[in-house]
Amino acid sequence: MREMKAQWTALDDRVNKVKRDCEHFGKGKPTLTFYDKMKDELEEQSNSWSLFETFKTEMEEFTKEEWLTFRKKGYFGFQEFFLQQAEKLKAMPKNVVVKFLL
């Protein structure tokens, strides 16, 4: 997703440059039919995948603990973590990532 976002940023810069050039030379701005749709969709997917990345990062924190210490104190923290994540997911629009995590 990061790679796609970087590619989109480069494309977005080019589109903005073309629009500025058209304005500078007194020409009409080009009609980019799917540009806004793609921009919105990419933003939505980026938000969904950042949620997954956050989940994965927090989950990795639990894997760093040794089993003996985790067993004594970590179980309830682990359960609370999943309940919090479930509440976040229920509040989000149901897309592929959210459905996968639920």
N, C-alpha and C positions, 0 to 999 in steps of 0.2 A: 504494500500500500504506500509505503514511503517513496518507493521508486515512481509509482504512478503520480503521486502528488508532486514530485520534483519535475516530472515530465509536463504535468499540467501547468505548473508555475512558469516553465519555459514557454509553453504555448500561450499562456495568458499574457506574458510579457510581449510576445510577438503580436498578438491581437491588439493590445493597447497601443503598440507602436504604429501599427497600420491605421488605427483609428485616429491617432494624433497626426500622422502624415496626411491622411485624407482631409482632416480639419485644416491643416496648415496650407494645403494646396487648394482649398475651397471645393473639394469634391464631397459627395454624399458618403456617409458612413456605410460600410458594407453590411449587408444583412447576413447575419450568422444564425441560421435557423435553429440549430441544435446546441449552440454554445451555452446559452443560459440553462437549458435543461441538463446538459452534461455537468455544468458547474454545480448546480444544486444536487445532482445525484452523487457527484464525487464528494461533496461536503457531507452528505448524509452517510455515505459509506465510510468515509474517514472517521466520522463520529462513532459509528458502530464498531469499527475495528479498533479505535483507540480504547473503547470500553473493554474489548477483549484483551487488548494489550495490558491494560491496567489490572484486569482480573488475573492474567497470567503472571504478572510481576508480583502481585500480592500473594498469589498462590506459591510462588517460588520461595517466598519468605518462610512459609511453613516447612518447606522441604529442607531448609538449612538447619532446622532444629534436630537434635538427636531424639530418638524414639523415647528414651526413658524420661527426658524432661518434658517432651511433648505429651506423653501419656498422662503425666500428673497434672499439668496446668493447661496444656494446649488444646485439649479436646473441646472445651467450651468456647474458646476463642475461635477455633476452626468452625464450629457450628454457628457461632454468631456471624462470622465472616460470610458464610454461605447464605444466611438469612438476609443479611444486608445486601448482598449481591442480587438475591432473588427480588427484593423490593425495588432495587434500581432497574432491573430488567422488566418488571411488571409496568413500570412507569414509562418505559420507552416504547416507540412504535415497533410493531412486530415485523422485523425483517429477517433475513436469513441468519445473521449472526445472533440476534436475540433469541430466535427459535432454537438455534444450536445450543446456546448456553442454558436455556431453560430445560 
